[in-house]
């Protein structure tokens, strides 16, 4: 029966939502914070949720930017992914 117990903190980094879903959730959080007269505790919870969603979106955008920077054109004009140069300094 212990297999049915849900762990509250294990759904975060292991399974992040796709960028579009995180952005939609973030927009909903902002709308709720702007539109309603929410109690301070609820506002703080919404703020924390929004901060997590912002971090997810920023990470996804950084990953996409890195992949775009890694694309290079071949002599035939085709785009191919070149290996990342992980040595920064």
Residue pairs with C-beta under 8 A, 6 or more apart in sequence:
12 52
16 22
16 56
16 59
16 60
17 25
17 56
18 60
19 56
19 57
19 60
19 61
19 64
22 53
22 56
22 57
22 60
23 53
23 57
25 49
25 53
26 50
26 53
26 54
26 57
29 46
29 49
29 50
29 53
30 50
32 38
32 46
33 43
33 46
33 47
33 50
38 46
66 84
67 81
70 81
70 82
70 83
70 84
71 79
71 80
71 81
71 82
72 79
72 80
72 81
72 82
73 79
73 80
74 80
